[in-house]
Amino acid sequence: MANLLVKKLSKAAQQSALYDEAMARIEQIFGKYAGAKPNVPQVTFPRSPQGRQVVDPAIARAIADKGVKDKMIEAMERGRPLAGWYNMEPTRLLWSDISGPNIGTQRFNRLQDYMGPTSSQSPVDLNLGNASRWNYYDMNKLPPDESLVNIPHPDKPGKTKEMLDPQPPEGYGSKGQIGQFKAASSMLESGQPLDPIKYPKTSRYAGDLKGNTANAAMDAHATRAPLMLLGDPEGLATSVKLKAGDKAGAEHVFAKLTPNANKANNQVLPFEFHYCRLEPQKFS
């Protein structure tokens, strides 16, 4: 037991030493770029008018609630110190010093373009790794190692399921890799960034990383937050009735859930939240 504890402490000490070494190296490399801010045009991207035609009643009720509004503002203030997270200018300057200002900036911007589609359902390390991989294909004019194929669906007879063949190597890929592959492939073929109307969130995220912060990369968390702060009466009602064994009452609530789910799905699709799709039949 004592030996195991020593090994754990030893491993933790090694990790701490590696972290300190990495931070010292980062300071050494990026120190001369400290305080640099991007100087790029702040351009507002176009957005499909479809997304602004109707506001879901539940969201409208949530954002109109003063208590919810106050909590949202409080959360935003807590995040204010992290606003500099999007400042990638030191990295762009480093690339410019390595490859020259024109090529360095071009390669930096292209990497950020790929950061957009590879961000879906990915933590930052996977996001950066997958974006770098696509950027490698782009720089070397290579096709991706994987292909998108259809296989028989394991749970739905007669249906097919999309998958990548072969699977991405260990340390790459993600839960959202099918959508990432489709979007990144279209970029690789066109040589252009994502269409901001077709891909409103991911194109804005890429723009933010390139220094154009005039567009908010709103995602599912920002959409869900006011609803979570307000609470979901329909969900609570369903839970209470099922727990009480009230089958008829639960079915009544479920019947109301389906049209509301359809409204919600229609609401989030223009914002590219395909992975947030609500399927009521899963709860029946």
TORLUMVEX-705022 format. One record per residue: residue in three letters; x, y, z of N, C-alpha, C in turn. Coordinates in pm, whole numbers. Example, Ala and Ser with C-alpha at 12.3 -4.5 7.8 and 13.67 -1.06 7.14 Angstrom:
2
BAPA   vexse      npx      npy      npz     capx     capy     capz      cpx      cpy      cpz
BAPA     ALA     1319     -569      780     1230     -450      780     1320     -330      780
BAPA     SER     1285     -225      708     1367     -106      714     1290        3      787
END
This chain:
284
BAPA   vexse      npx      npy      npz     capx     capy     capz      cpx      cpy      cpz
BAPA     MET       83     -121        0        0        0        0       87      126        0
BAPA     ALA      192      121       84      282      236       91      354      256      -41
BAPA     ASN      395      143     -104      464      153     -233      372      212     -340
BAPA     LEU      244      172     -337      146      223     -433      128      373     -417
BAPA     LEU      123      418     -292      108      560     -264      229      639     -315
BAPA     VAL      348      581     -293      471      646     -340      470      658     -493
BAPA     LYS      424      549     -560      418      551     -706      321      658     -755
BAPA     LYS      205      670     -687      107      772     -726      163      912     -707
BAPA     LEU      230      932     -593      289     1063     -567      400     1091     -668
BAPA     SER      477      986     -702      585     1002     -799      530     1040     -935
BAPA     LYS      421      976     -976      360     1006    -1105      305     1149    -1106
BAPA     ALA      241     1189     -997      188     1325     -986      301     1427     -992
BAPA     ALA      414     1395     -926      528     1486     -928      586     1497    -1068
BAPA     GLN      590     1385    -1140      640     1386    -1278      550     1470    -1367
BAPA     GLN      419     1453    -1351      326     1531    -1431      338     1679    -1400
BAPA     SER      355     1711    -1271      371     1850    -1232      499     1909    -1292
BAPA     ALA      606     1830    -1292      733     1876    -1348      720     1898    -1499
BAPA     LEU      650     1807    -1568      629     1823    -1712      548     1947    -1742
BAPA     TYR      447     1971    -1657      363     2091    -1676      447     2217    -1658
BAPA     ASP      527     2220    -1553      612     2338    -1529      710     2360    -1644
BAPA     GLU      764     2249    -1695      858     2259    -1806      789     2313    -1931
BAPA     ALA      667     2263    -1957      592     2308    -2074      557     2456    -2062
BAPA     MET      514     2499    -1944      479     2639    -1925      600     2730    -1941
BAPA     ALA      717     2684    -1894      839     2763    -1910      875     2774    -2058
BAPA     ARG      856     2665    -2131      884     2667    -2275      790     2762    -2348
BAPA     ILE      662     2758    -2310      563     2848    -2371      601     2993    -2345
BAPA     GLU      639     3021    -2221      679     3158    -2186      802     3201    -2267
BAPA     GLN      893     3109    -2285     1015     3139    -2362      980     3170    -2507
BAPA     ILE      890     3092    -2566      856     3108    -2708      767     3229    -2731
BAPA     PHE      663     3243    -2646      562     3345    -2671      585     3474    -2594
BAPA     GLY      687     3477    -2509      709     3594    -2426      718     3723    -2505
BAPA     LYS      785     3720    -2620      804     3844    -2696      677     3891    -2765
BAPA     TYR      573     3805    -2768      446     3844    -2829      341     3883    -2724
BAPA     ALA      381     3888    -2598      287     3919    -2490      218     4052    -2514
BAPA     GLY       86     4052    -2496        9     4175    -2513      -35     4202    -2655
BAPA     ALA        7     4119    -2751      -33     4141    -2890     -183     4116    -2907
BAPA     LYS     -247     4202    -2983     -391     4190    -3009     -413     4184    -3160
BAPA     PRO     -512     4107    -3205     -537     4098    -3349     -584     4231    -3406
BAPA     ASN     -540     4260    -3525     -580     4383    -3596     -640     4343    -3729
BAPA     VAL     -761     4290    -3724     -829     4244    -3845     -966     4312    -3853
BAPA     PRO    -1022     4325    -3974    -1155     4386    -3989    -1259     4310    -3909
BAPA     GLN    -1344     4385    -3839    -1454     4324    -3762    -1578     4321    -3851
BAPA     VAL    -1602     4207    -3910    -1708     4191    -4010    -1820     4105    -3953
BAPA     THR    -1942     4153    -3961    -2058     4075    -3917    -2098     3978    -4027
BAPA     PHE    -2102     3849    -3993    -2139     3748    -4092    -2290     3750    -4118
BAPA     PRO    -2329     3717    -4240    -2474     3707    -4268    -2533     3587    -4197
BAPA     ARG    -2660     3595    -4165    -2729     3483    -4101    -2862     3461    -4170
BAPA     SER    -2900     3336    -4181    -3027     3304    -4243    -3141     3367    -4165
BAPA     PRO    -3236     3435    -4232    -3349     3494    -4159    -3440     3391    -4096
BAPA     GLN    -3430     3266    -4139    -3516     3161    -4085    -3502     3148    -3934
BAPA     GLY    -3381     3165    -3884    -3357     3149    -3743    -3417     3258    -3657
BAPA     ARG    -3461     3368    -3718    -3514     3480    -3641    -3665     3499    -3659
BAPA     GLN    -3728     3408    -3732    -3870     3425    -3759    -3955     3400    -3635
BAPA     VAL    -3919     3298    -3559    -4000     3258    -3444    -3908     3231    -3326
BAPA     VAL    -3945     3280    -3210    -3873     3249    -3087    -3956     3147    -3011
BAPA     ASP    -3895     3035    -2977    -3968     2932    -2904    -4028     2992    -2778
BAPA     PRO    -4157     2963    -2750    -4224     3022    -2633    -4152     2995    -2502
BAPA     ALA    -4094     2875    -2487    -4024     2843    -2363    -3901     2931    -2345
BAPA     ILE    -3828     2954    -2455    -3710     3040    -2448    -3751     3184    -2421
BAPA     ALA    -3858     3228    -2488    -3906     3365    -2468    -3946     3387    -2322
BAPA     ARG    -4012     3287    -2264    -4054     3297    -2124    -3932     3303    -2033
BAPA     ALA    -3831     3224    -2067    -3711     3218    -1982    -3634     3350    -1985
BAPA     ILE    -3612     3405    -2104    -3530     3526    -2113    -3606     3649    -2065
BAPA     ALA    -3740     3638    -2053    -3818     3750    -2001    -3822     3751    -1849
BAPA     ASP    -3779     3642    -1788    -3782     3632    -1642    -3664     3708    -1581
BAPA     LYS    -3692     3803    -1491    -3585     3886    -1435    -3483     3804    -1358
BAPA     GLY    -3530     3705    -1284    -3438     3621    -1208    -3342     3547    -1300
BAPA     VAL    -3395     3495    -1411    -3311     3425    -1508    -3211     3522    -1569
BAPA     LYS    -3260     3641    -1604    -3172     3742    -1665    -3058     3779    -1570
BAPA     ASP    -3090     3799    -1444    -2987     3837    -1346    -2881     3726    -1333
BAPA     LYS    -2928     3601    -1330    -2833     3489    -1317    -2747     3474    -1443
BAPA     MET    -2807     3501    -1560    -2730     3495    -1684    -2621     3601    -1685
BAPA     ILE    -2657     3723    -1643    -2558     3831    -1640    -2448     3800    -1540
BAPA     GLU    -2487     3742    -1426    -2388     3704    -1325    -2290     3602    -1382
BAPA     ALA    -2342     3505    -1456    -2256     3403    -1516    -2163     3465    -1620
BAPA     MET    -2215     3559    -1697    -2132     3627    -1798    -2019     3705    -1732
BAPA     GLU    -2050     3768    -1620    -1947     3845    -1549    -1838     3752    -1495
BAPA     ARG    -1879     3632    -1451    -1779     3536    -1403    -1687     3493    -1516
BAPA     GLY    -1740     3492    -1637    -1659     3450    -1752    -1579     3562    -1816
BAPA     ARG    -1603     3687    -1773    -1534     3800    -1835    -1381     3785    -1834
BAPA     PRO    -1320     3740    -1723    -1173     3727    -1723    -1120     3631    -1828
BAPA     LEU    -1207     3544    -1881    -1163     3446    -1981    -1180     3497    -2123
BAPA     ALA    -1221     3622    -2139    -1250     3676    -2272    -1129     3671    -2363
BAPA     GLY    -1009     3678    -2304     -888     3674    -2386     -855     3538    -2443
BAPA     TRP     -937     3437    -2410     -912     3301    -2458     -907     3297    -2610
BAPA     TYR     -986     3383    -2675     -992     3382    -2821     -874     3454    -2885
BAPA     ASN     -792     3520    -2807     -681     3597    -2864     -568     3503    -2907
BAPA     MET     -565     3470    -3036     -463     3381    -3091     -353     3459    -3164
BAPA     GLU     -352     3590    -3147     -255     3672    -3220     -110     3632    -3192
BAPA     PRO      -70     3600    -3068       67     3555    -3048      105     3434    -3133
BAPA     THR        9     3342    -3152       37     3225    -3236       52     3266    -3382
BAPA     ARG      -32     3355    -3429      -20     3402    -3568      115     3469    -3591
BAPA     LEU      159     3551    -3495      287     3620    -3509      403     3519    -3511
BAPA     LEU      393     3413    -3428      496     3311    -3428      503     3243    -3564
BAPA     TRP      387     3207    -3618      384     3142    -3749      441     3235    -3856
BAPA     SER      412     3363    -3844      463     3460    -3941      614     3470    -3933
BAPA     ASP      668     3463    -3812      814     3466    -3796      878     3340    -3855
BAPA     ILE      809     3228    -3847      864     3102    -3896      854     3092    -4048
BAPA     SER      737     3126    -4102      711     3102    -4245      703     3229    -4329
BAPA     GLY      719     3345    -4266      700     3470    -4338      560     3522    -4313
BAPA     PRO      540     3654    -4316      410     3711    -4278      293     3665    -4364
BAPA     ASN      313     3647    -4493      202     3609    -4580      167     3462    -4564
BAPA     ILE      266     3375    -4581      240     3230    -4571      201     3193    -4428
BAPA     GLY      268     3253    -4330      237     3223    -4191       95     3257    -4155
BAPA     THR       50     3376    -4196      -88     3418    -4168     -187     3331    -4243
BAPA     GLN     -154     3296    -4367     -244     3211    -4447     -262     3074    -4380
BAPA     ARG     -153     3015    -4335     -161     2883    -4272     -230     2891    -4137
BAPA     PHE     -204     2998    -4063     -271     3018    -3935     -422     3028    -3954
BAPA     ASN     -464     3111    -4050     -607     3129    -4075     -673     3000    -4120
BAPA     ARG     -601     2923    -4201     -661     2799    -4250     -679     2699    -4136
BAPA     LEU     -584     2696    -4044     -601     2609    -3927     -725     2649    -3848
BAPA     GLN     -746     2779    -3829     -864     2825    -3754     -992     2790    -3829
BAPA     ASP     -988     2793    -3963    -1104     2751    -4041    -1142     2607    -4006
BAPA     TYR    -1042     2521    -3990    -1068     2380    -3956    -1101     2363    -3808
BAPA     MET    -1061     2458    -3724    -1100     2452    -3583    -1252     2461    -3571
BAPA     GLY    -1316     2531    -3664    -1461     2547    -3660    -1535     2415    -3667
BAPA     PRO    -1527     2342    -3780    -1605     2219    -3791    -1561     2108    -3697
BAPA     THR    -1434     2108    -3653    -1387     2001    -3565    -1414     2031    -3418
BAPA     SER    -1485     2142    -3390    -1514     2177    -3250    -1636     2104    -3195
BAPA     SER    -1723     2056    -3284    -1849     1995    -3239    -1824     1874    -3151
BAPA     GLN    -1878     1879    -3028    -1869     1768    -2932    -1725     1728    -2904
BAPA     SER    -1635     1825    -2901    -1494     1796    -2879    -1433     1888    -2775
BAPA     PRO    -1356     1834    -2680    -1279     1920    -2591    -1168     1988    -2671
BAPA     VAL    -1104     2087    -2612    -1008     2169    -2685     -893     2087    -2743
BAPA     ASP     -841     1989    -2667     -727     1914    -2718     -764     1834    -2843
BAPA     LEU     -882     1769    -2842     -926     1695    -2960     -956     1791    -3075
BAPA     ASN    -1016     1903    -3043    -1047     2005    -3143     -920     2046    -3218
BAPA     LEU     -817     2077    -3143     -691     2121    -3202     -623     2008    -3280
BAPA     GLY     -625     1887    -3224     -563     1774    -3293     -631     1744    -3426
BAPA     ASN     -764     1738    -3426     -837     1708    -3549     -823     1820    -3652
BAPA     ALA     -825     1945    -3605     -807     2057    -3697     -668     2053    -3760
BAPA     SER     -567     2020    -3680     -430     2012    -3732     -419     1903    -3838
BAPA     ARG     -490     1795    -3815     -486     1684    -3911     -546     1725    -4045
BAPA     TRP     -660     1795    -4041     -722     1843    -4165     -636     1950    -4230
BAPA     ASN     -572     2032    -4149     -484     2136    -4204     -364     2072    -4276
BAPA     TYR     -318     1960    -4223     -208     1887    -4288     -252     1839    -4427
BAPA     TYR     -373     1780    -4434     -424     1738    -4565     -432     1856    -4660
BAPA     ASP     -480     1968    -4609     -500     2087    -4690     -366     2140    -4743
BAPA     MET     -268     2155    -4654     -137     2209    -4693      -68     2120    -4796
BAPA     ASN      -87     1989    -4784      -17     1894    -4871     -105     1843    -4986
BAPA     LYS     -226     1901    -4996     -319     1864    -5104     -342     1712    -5109
BAPA     LEU     -372     1656    -4992     -396     1514    -4977     -543     1487    -4943
BAPA     PRO     -598     1374    -4984     -732     1336    -4938     -723     1284    -4795
BAPA     PRO     -832     1287    -4720     -829     1232    -4584     -807     1081    -4586
BAPA     ASP     -753     1027    -4479     -728      884    -4470     -857      804    -4459
BAPA     GLU     -962      866    -4405    -1090      797    -4386    -1186      828    -4500
BAPA     SER    -1285      741    -4514    -1396      763    -4607    -1526      746    -4530
BAPA     LEU    -1631      811    -4578    -1762      798    -4517    -1836      684    -4587
BAPA     VAL    -1878      584    -4509    -1946      468    -4566    -2076      443    -4492
BAPA     ASN    -2165      369    -4555    -2291      329    -4493    -2288      180    -4464
BAPA     ILE    -2323      144    -4341    -2327        4    -4301    -2467      -28    -4250
BAPA     PRO    -2507     -154    -4247    -2638     -189    -4189    -2647     -142    -4044
BAPA     HIS    -2758      -80    -4010    -2775      -30    -3873    -2791     -146    -3777
BAPA     PRO    -2712     -150    -3669    -2718     -266    -3577    -2849     -278    -3502
BAPA     ASP    -2922     -165    -3485    -3045     -167    -3404    -3172     -146    -3484
BAPA     LYS    -3157     -113    -3614    -3275      -83    -3696    -3268     -162    -3826
BAPA     PRO    -3332     -278    -3829    -3330     -362    -3949    -3378     -284    -4072
BAPA     GLY    -3308     -301    -4182    -3344     -234    -4306    -3290      -92    -4318
BAPA     LYS    -3231      -40    -4210    -3175       95    -4211    -3022       87    -4219
BAPA     THR    -2962      198    -4259    -2817      205    -4263    -2765      311    -4165
BAPA     LYS    -2637      302    -4136    -2573      394    -4042    -2442      442    -4103
BAPA     GLU    -2417      573    -4093    -2293      628    -4145    -2178      604    -4046
BAPA     MET    -2062      574    -4100    -1943      559    -4016    -1820      592    -4100
BAPA     LEU    -1707      613    -4031    -1581      638    -4099    -1503      508    -4112
BAPA     ASP    -1446      486    -4229    -1367      367    -4254    -1237      407    -4323
BAPA     PRO    -1120      379    -4260    -1106      325    -4125    -1140      430    -4020
BAPA     GLN    -1146      391    -3895    -1168      486    -3787    -1044      574    -3770
BAPA     PRO    -1062      699    -3722     -946      784    -3698     -849      717    -3601
BAPA     PRO     -720      746    -3612     -622      685    -3521     -647      725    -3376
BAPA     GLU     -590      650    -3285     -607      677    -3143     -563      821    -3111
BAPA     GLY     -647      889    -3034     -618     1028    -2998     -686     1128    -3089
BAPA     TYR     -754     1079    -3194     -825     1167    -3286     -971     1122    -3294
BAPA     GLY    -1048     1190    -3378    -1190     1160    -3387    -1264     1215    -3267
BAPA     SER    -1396     1197    -3265    -1479     1244    -3153    -1619     1190    -3171
BAPA     LYS    -1706     1218    -3074    -1846     1177    -3085    -1911     1239    -3208
BAPA     GLY    -1869     1359    -3244    -1930     1429    -3358    -1851     1415    -3487
BAPA     GLN    -1774     1305    -3500    -1680     1297    -3612    -1748     1284    -3749
BAPA     ILE    -1870     1233    -3755    -1937     1221    -3885    -1968     1361    -3940
BAPA     GLY    -2029     1445    -3856    -2059     1582    -3899    -1932     1661    -3926
BAPA     GLN    -1830     1638    -3843    -1702     1706    -3863    -1642     1668    -3998
BAPA     PHE    -1648     1539    -4030    -1591     1490    -4156    -1661     1555    -4275
BAPA     LYS    -1793     1562    -4271    -1867     1620    -4383    -1831     1767    -4405
BAPA     ALA    -1828     1843    -4294    -1800     1986    -4307    -1655     2010    -4349
BAPA     ALA    -1560     1940    -4285    -1419     1960    -4317    -1388     1913    -4459
BAPA     SER    -1453     1806    -4504    -1433     1758    -4641    -1476     1862    -4743
BAPA     SER    -1588     1928    -4715    -1635     2032    -4808    -1535     2147    -4815
BAPA     MET    -1472     2180    -4703    -1369     2284    -4701    -1247     2240    -4779
BAPA     LEU    -1208     2115    -4762    -1090     2063    -4829    -1110     2066    -4981
BAPA     GLU    -1232     2033    -5025    -1261     2030    -5169    -1272     2170    -5227
BAPA     SER    -1334     2262    -5152    -1358     2397    -5205    -1240     2491    -5188
BAPA     GLY    -1157     2465    -5086    -1048     2558    -5056    -1095     2684    -4986
BAPA     GLN    -1222     2684    -4942    -1282     2803    -4881    -1324     2774    -4738
BAPA     PRO    -1345     2880    -4657    -1401     2859    -4522    -1546     2810    -4532
BAPA     LEU    -1603     2773    -4420    -1743     2729    -4418    -1836     2845    -4449
BAPA     ASP    -1948     2813    -4512    -2052     2912    -4540    -2116     2955    -4408
BAPA     PRO    -2111     3084    -4373    -2165     3128    -4244    -2316     3115    -4232
BAPA     ILE    -2386     3101    -4344    -2532     3081    -4336    -2563     2933    -4312
BAPA     LYS    -2492     2846    -4380    -2515     2702    -4362    -2456     2651    -4231
BAPA     TYR    -2344     2711    -4189    -2277     2670    -4066    -2257     2792    -3976
BAPA     PRO    -2365     2843    -3919    -2355     2969    -3843    -2265     2963    -3720
BAPA     LYS    -2270     2854    -3645    -2192     2849    -3522    -2044     2827    -3551
BAPA     THR    -2012     2723    -3626    -1872     2686    -3645    -1796     2790    -3727
BAPA     SER    -1862     2855    -3822    -1794     2959    -3899    -1761     3079    -3810
BAPA     ARG    -1849     3108    -3714    -1825     3220    -3623    -1715     3188    -3523
BAPA     TYR    -1711     3064    -3480    -1603     3022    -3390    -1468     3038    -3459
BAPA     ALA    -1460     2994    -3585    -1335     3010    -3660    -1301     3158    -3676
BAPA     GLY    -1403     3240    -3704    -1379     3383    -3718    -1328     3444    -3588
BAPA     ASP    -1384     3401    -3475    -1339     3450    -3344    -1190     3420    -3325
BAPA     LEU    -1150     3298    -3360    -1011     3258    -3341     -916     3335    -3433
BAPA     LYS     -968     3380    -3547     -885     3459    -3639     -882     3606    -3601
BAPA     GLY     -960     3644    -3499     -958     3781    -3450    -1081     3861    -3483
BAPA     ASN    -1172     3805    -3562    -1296     3875    -3595    -1402     3836    -3491
BAPA     THR    -1408     3911    -3382    -1498     3876    -3271    -1631     3949    -3278
BAPA     ALA    -1667     3998    -3396    -1795     4067    -3413    -1912     3970    -3413
BAPA     ASN    -1884     3840    -3419    -1989     3739    -3427    -1978     3643    -3309
BAPA     ALA    -2088     3621    -3241    -2089     3531    -3125    -2107     3387    -3171
BAPA     ALA    -2019     3300    -3124    -2031     3157    -3155    -2125     3093    -3053
BAPA     MET    -2254     3119    -3067    -2352     3067    -2971    -2369     2917    -2989
BAPA     ASP    -2367     2843    -2881    -2384     2699    -2891    -2496     2652    -2799
BAPA     ALA    -2506     2521    -2785    -2617     2463    -2710    -2621     2511    -2566
BAPA     HIS    -2504     2534    -2506    -2500     2576    -2366    -2571     2710    -2348
BAPA     ALA    -2546     2803    -2441    -2608     2935    -2430    -2758     2927    -2452
BAPA     THR    -2802     2832    -2535    -2946     2815    -2560    -3014     2749    -2441
BAPA     ARG    -2945     2652    -2382    -3006     2577    -2272    -3004     2653    -2140
BAPA     ALA    -2903     2738    -2123    -2883     2802    -1992    -3009     2870    -1938
BAPA     PRO    -3077     2958    -2015    -3195     3023    -1958    -3306     2925    -1924
BAPA     LEU    -3321     2818    -2003    -3423     2717    -1974    -3388     2641    -1846
BAPA     MET    -3260     2612    -1828    -3217     2541    -1707    -3237     2629    -1584
BAPA     LEU    -3209     2758    -1598    -3224     2849    -1484    -3371     2869    -1448
BAPA     LEU    -3457     2868    -1550    -3601     2886    -1525    -3663     2758    -1469
BAPA     GLY    -3617     2643    -1520    -3679     2515    -1485    -3776     2474    -1595
BAPA     ASP    -3803     2345    -1606    -3890     2294    -1712    -4014     2230    -1650
BAPA     PRO    -4125     2305    -1639    -4247     2252    -1576    -4297     2125    -1641
BAPA     GLU    -4290     2117    -1777    -4340     1997    -1845    -4257     1875    -1805
BAPA     GLY    -4126     1892    -1801    -4039     1781    -1762    -4064     1738    -1620
BAPA     LEU    -4083     1836    -1530    -4111     1804    -1390    -4244     1732    -1377
BAPA     ALA    -4342     1776    -1454    -4474     1714    -1449    -4467     1569    -1494
BAPA     THR    -4391     1544    -1603    -4376     1406    -1652    -4311     1319    -1546
BAPA     SER    -4205     1369    -1484    -4133     1293    -1383    -4223     1258    -1266
BAPA     VAL    -4300     1357    -1218    -4387     1335    -1103    -4494     1232    -1134
BAPA     LYS    -4555     1241    -1252    -4665     1151    -1285    -4614     1007    -1306
BAPA     LEU    -4497      992    -1367    -4443      858    -1386    -4407      796    -1252
BAPA     LYS    -4350      875    -1164    -4310      826    -1033    -4432      783     -952
BAPA     ALA    -4542      852     -972    -4663      820     -897    -4742      705     -960
BAPA     GLY    -4696      655    -1074    -4765      547    -1141    -4887      594    -1218
BAPA     ASP    -4897      724    -1243    -5011      780    -1315    -4984      768    -1465
BAPA     LYS    -5013      651    -1523    -4983      626    -1664    -5062      721    -1755
BAPA     ALA    -5191      739    -1725    -5274      826    -1809    -5221      969    -1806
BAPA     GLY    -5185     1016    -1685    -5133     1151    -1674    -5000     1167    -1746
BAPA     ALA    -4916     1064    -1735    -4786     1069    -1803    -4805     1069    -1954
BAPA     GLU    -4900      987    -2005    -4925      984    -2149    -4976     1119    -2198
BAPA     HIS    -5057     1186    -2114    -5109     1318    -2151    -4993     1417    -2165
BAPA     VAL    -4901     1413    -2069    -4786     1504    -2076    -4698     1468    -2195
BAPA     PHE    -4681     1336    -2221    -4598     1293    -2333    -4658     1340    -2466
BAPA     ALA    -4790     1337    -2476    -4856     1383    -2598    -4827     1531    -2623
BAPA     LYS    -4818     1607    -2514    -4784     1749    -2528    -4636     1767    -2559
BAPA     LEU    -4553     1670    -2515    -4409     1680    -2537    -4373     1671    -2685
BAPA     THR    -4443     1584    -2761    -4408     1563    -2901    -4415     1690    -2985
BAPA     PRO    -4530     1763    -2985    -4531     1887    -3064    -4431     1990    -3014
BAPA     ASN    -4411     1994    -2883    -4312     2089    -2830    -4171     2050    -2875
BAPA     ALA    -4145     1919    -2881    -4013     1873    -2928    -3992     1911    -3073
BAPA     ASN    -4099     1897    -3154    -4088     1935    -3295    -4058     2084    -3309
BAPA     LYS    -4121     2165    -3224    -4094     2309    -3227    -3949     2336    -3190
BAPA     ALA    -3902     2268    -3086    -3765     2289    -3042    -3665     2246    -3148
BAPA     ASN    -3691     2130    -3212    -3600     2083    -3316    -3594     2180    -3432
BAPA     ASN    -3711     2232    -3473    -3713     2330    -3581    -3642     2458    -3542
BAPA     GLN    -3646     2489    -3412    -3583     2612    -3364    -3430     2601    -3368
BAPA     VAL    -3376     2484    -3331    -3230     2474    -3320    -3162     2435    -3451
BAPA     LEU    -3235     2374    -3546    -3171     2332    -3671    -3102     2446    -3745
BAPA     PRO    -3164     2566    -3757    -3095     2674    -3826    -2965     2714    -3759
BAPA     PHE    -2950     2681    -3629    -2828     2716    -3557    -2729     2600    -3552
BAPA     GLU    -2760     2491    -3629    -2668     2379    -3646    -2657     2292    -3522
BAPA     PHE    -2758     2295    -3434    -2751     2213    -3313    -2812     2075    -3341
BAPA     HIS    -2764     2009    -3447    -2820     1879    -3483    -2802     1778    -3370
BAPA     TYR    -2692     1791    -3292    -2664     1694    -3188    -2751     1716    -3066
BAPA     CYS    -2832     1823    -3065    -2923     1848    -2952    -3065     1800    -2984
BAPA     ARG    -3081     1732    -3099    -3215     1695    -3143    -3287     1613    -3035
BAPA     LEU    -3410     1653    -3006    -3490     1585    -2905    -3581     1484    -2973
BAPA     GLU    -3576     1358    -2931    -3657     1252    -2987    -3747     1195    -2877
BAPA     PRO    -3873     1242    -2871    -3964     1200    -2762    -3982     1051    -2750
BAPA     GLN    -3976      978    -2864    -3999      835    -2857    -3900      763    -2767
BAPA     LYS    -3784      825    -2742    -3686      763    -2653    -3734      759    -2509
BAPA     PHE    -3834      844    -2478    -3883      852    -2340    -4016      781    -2322
BAPA     SER    -4064      715    -2428    -4195      650    -2419    -4181      507    -2370
END
